[in-house]
């Protein structure tokens, strides 16, 4: 992709190994990180992916809805769960993730909501980046 198509670059810096610290270059995100399931007090990559994916999907949903002249309800919500799995526990095989996205669109009929979800999934950069690599289940609440 050429620089002309570039819309934004997010930058983050991580220090540490299983216990660490991540900061974005603009200082808007500053978090301690811990290995998933560890007794550490920090967040973990799966939680960060779930948070980012929820935000990305919500923004993609808004772009799709605007294009169709549909106002999304202020009470809209996107809940994302990201599972960390291993093909041969404990920790001998390949690691991978799977995701579940549940969207709440109160006041929008199910058929329209489903169309919006499908279109958002087709355009969401996180979905595009993981397509074919991550099992994703998207549903309406």
C-alpha positions in Angstrom: 0.0 0.0 0.0 1.3 3.4 -0.8 1.7 6.2 1.7 -1.2 8.0 -0.1 -3.6 5.3 1.2 -2.2 5.5 4.8 -4.9 6.7 7.2 -3.2 6.2 10.6 -0.4 4.4 12.3 -0.7 3.2 15.9 2.5 2.8 17.8 3.2 0.9 21.0 6.3 0.0 23.0 6.5 -3.0 25.3 9.2 -3.6 28.0 9.5 -6.8 30.0 8.8 -10.5 29.3 5.9 -12.2 31.2 5.4 -9.1 33.4 5.8 -5.8 31.5 4.6 -2.5 30.5 3.1 -1.2 27.3 2.7 2.5 26.2 1.6 4.1 23.0 3.7 6.8 21.6 1.1 9.5 22.3 0.7 8.3 26.0 -3.1 7.7 25.6 -2.7 4.0 26.5 -0.4 3.0 29.4 -0.9 -0.5 30.8 1.0 -3.1 32.7 0.8 -6.6 31.1 1.0 -10.1 32.5 0.9 -13.5 31.0 -2.7 -14.8 30.6 -3.8 -16.7 33.7 -0.8 -15.6 35.7 -1.2 -14.1 39.2 0.2 -10.8 37.7 -1.9 -7.7 38.0 -1.6 -6.5 34.4 -3.8 -7.0 31.5 -2.9 -9.5 28.8 -2.7 -9.7 25.0 -6.0 -11.4 24.7 -7.8 -8.7 26.7 -6.1 -6.0 24.6 -7.1 -7.8 21.4 -10.7 -8.1 22.6 -10.8 -4.4 23.5 -9.3 -3.3 20.2 -11.6 -5.6 18.2 -14.7 -4.4 20.1 -13.8 -0.8 19.3 -12.8 -1.6 15.7 -16.0 -3.5 15.0 -18.2 -0.8 16.6 -16.5 1.9 14.4 -16.9 -0.3 11.3 -20.5 -0.9 12.2 -21.0 2.9 12.4 -19.4 3.4 9.0 -21.7 0.8 7.4 -24.8 2.2 9.1 -24.0 5.7 8.0 -23.6 4.5 4.4 -27.1 3.0 4.7 -28.5 6.1 6.5 -29.3 4.1 9.6 -28.7 5.8 13.0 -27.2 3.4 15.5 -28.7 3.5 19.0 -26.7 5.3 21.7 -27.1 2.1 23.8 -25.4 0.0 21.2 -22.7 -2.3 22.6 -20.1 -4.7 21.3 -18.8 -7.5 23.6 -15.8 -9.4 22.3 -14.2 -12.5 23.9 -10.8 -13.8 22.7 -9.7 -17.3 23.7 -6.1 -18.4 23.8 -5.7 -22.1 22.8 -2.9 -24.5 22.4 -2.9 -27.5 20.1 -1.0 -29.7 22.6 -1.2 -28.4 26.2 0.6 -27.7 28.3 2.4 -25.3 26.0 4.0 -27.9 23.6 2.1 -27.2 20.4 1.0 -24.2 18.4 -0.8 -21.3 20.1 -3.9 -19.8 18.5 -6.9 -17.6 19.3 -10.6 -17.7 18.5 -13.1 -15.0 19.0 -16.8 -14.3 19.8 -18.4 -11.0 19.1 -21.9 -10.2 20.4 -23.5 -7.0 19.3 -26.5 -5.3 20.9 -28.5 -3.0 18.6 -31.7 -2.1 20.5 -34.4 -0.8 18.3 -33.1 -2.2 15.1 -35.0 -5.2 13.6 -33.0 -8.5 13.5 -32.9 -8.7 9.7 -31.4 -5.2 9.4 -29.1 -5.7 12.3 -27.8 -9.0 10.8 -27.1 -7.2 7.5 -25.2 -4.5 9.3 -23.2 -7.1 11.3 -22.3 -9.0 8.1 -21.2 -5.8 6.3 -19.2 -4.6 9.3 -17.4 -7.9 9.5 -16.6 -7.6 5.8 -15.0 -4.2 6.3 -13.5 -4.3 9.9 -9.7 -4.2 9.6 -9.4 -6.6 12.6 -11.7 -9.1 10.8 -9.7 -8.6 7.6 -6.4 -9.1 9.4 -7.6 -12.4 11.1 -9.8 -13.8 8.3 -8.8 -17.4 7.6 -6.6 -17.5 10.7 -9.1 -17.0 13.5 -12.4 -18.7 14.0 -14.9 -15.8 14.7 -18.5 -16.1 15.7 -20.6 -13.0 15.4 -24.1 -12.8 17.0 -26.8 -10.4 18.0 -27.9 -10.0 21.6 
